[in-house]
Amino acid sequence: MKKNLSSNNFEVTIFTDGACIGNPGPGGFAAVLLSGDRRKEISGGFRLTTNNRMEILAVVEALRAINKKKRFKIKLYSDSSLVVNSINKRWIHSWQQNDWKKSDKKPVLNKDLWIQLMDELKHHEVVFEWVKAHAGIKENERCDELSKFEASKDSLPDDVGYISGNKSTV
């Protein structure tokens, strides 16, 4: 990963996306990680899941792919306003403080993935930026392509978190 000599930190740019064929339905997630001249693409999919689960999981898996022995400065781009707002507007912290309930007292959907995301965020300095979907942003378009490809595969595994009750239909 690229070392920024002036700040003594390592820098990574990440683009993420999730997709579903139907909602719920087969789904896929993808991320493109960039640092200097290095590039890594990750993707996967599930037989039955939701778009929101795939959007969140794309971020979780991207962060998991980064070395935790060093602290990285990460700029993460997502076209999911739910993901970006949950961090930037600190919704995720309010949900956690309120025993994973939203302001309307209903349970937070996809709690399992939000908890995983919070754990991953402890390791690095991450700034979230929203990007408009299907706006010609090269790496966002690539993530869209990869996530749709994953969702269309045969013999996808089960999304255990979805099946076990972290369901969302949004």
N, C-alpha and C positions, 0 to 999 in steps of 0.2 A: 504494500500500500504506500501511497505517496507521503513522504515526510515533508512537512512544512518547516523548513529550517528556522524561520523567524520566530515561530511560536513554540517550537519543540513538540508540536502535536502532529498526529497523523490525520490525514483528511480523506474522506470517502464521500462520493455522491451516489445516492441510491434513488432509483425510480421503482415504483411498485404498482401493481394492479391486480384486481381479482375479477372473475367473470363467472356467470352461471347461465346454463341453458335451462330456462325456467327458473323460478325462484319460490320455493326450493327446487333443486334439480342438480344435475351433474355440474360440478364447479371446478375451477382452476385458479391458481395464483401464480404470480411471477414477479421477479425482481431483477433489475440490472444494477450491478455494483461497479462503480468506476473509481479508479484511483491512479492518477498519473496515466501511464500507458497500459495499465492493467484493467481488464474487464472480466466480469464473471456474471453469468446468467444462471438463475435458479428458478425452478418451476415445479409444480406438482398439481395433483387434482384428487377429487373425491366423487364417489358415486352419487351421493345425495348430501347437499349442503345448501348454503345461501350465499348470495353475492357479498353481503356484509362480512360474513365469516371469512370469505376468501380475500377480501380487501385487508382485513386485520391480519390474517395469517401471512399474507405477502410481506407485511412489515416485520412480523415476528421472525419469519424465516430469513429475511434479509439480514436482520440484526444478529441472528444466531450464526450467520456465515462469517462474521467478523471476529478476528482474534480478540479474546478478552484479556490477554496478558498485557495489552497496551490500551491506552485510552485514546479513542479516535474522535475527531470532530466530524460529524456526519450531517450532511444536508440531505434530507429525505423528501422526495416529491411523490405525492399521491393525488389521484383525481377523486378520492373519496373525501367528501366534506365531513362525513362522520368521523373518519380516522383523524383527519387534521384538526377538526374542532375539538375532538375529545382530548387532545393534547394541548393545543394552543389556548383553548378556552377553559382548560383545567377541569373539564367535566369528569374525567377519569378519577381525579383526586376526590371530587365531591361524591362520586358513586362509592368509592372505597370507604370514605368517612361515614357514609350513610348505609353501611352494610350492604353494598351493591344494590341500592335502590335509587331510582331516578327521583327527580323533584316531585313527580306525580305519585311517588311511593310504589310504583310498579318495579318489579325486578329488572335489572339491567340484562339485556340480551347478550349472549356470547361472553359471559363472565369469565369462562375458562381462558379465552384468548386475551381478554383485557388483562388478566392477571399475568399471563405469560409476557405480554407486551411490557407491562410495568417492570417486570423482572429484567428484561433485556435492556430497558432504558437506563438501568442503574450503571451499566458498564461504560457508557460512552456519552459524549455531549451531542445530543441530537436536536436539530432544528427541523421542524416540519413545515413544508410549503405545499399549498394546494396548487394543482395545475388543472386546466380545463381538459377534459377528456376529448379525444378525437379532434384535437386542434393542430395536428401535424408536428407535435413535439416528438422527435425521433425516438427517444428512449421510452417515453410513455406509450407510444404506438407499438414498440417492440414488446413491452410487457403485456399490452392488450392482446397482441397476436399469440404470445406464448400461453397466456392464461386461457384463452379460447381454445387453443390447440389441446391443452391439458384436459379441459372440460369435455372435449369431444372424444377422448380416448375410450376404448373398450376396457372392461375389467378393472375399473377404478376401485380403490379401497374405500372402506367406510370412513366417514368423518365421525369418529367416536364421540367427539364433543357435541356434535349436532344430534346424533342419535340418543345420547344420554340425557338430553333435556335442555341444552343451551340453544334451543331453537329460536329462529327469527324468521319472519316472513317478509322482512323489509329489505 
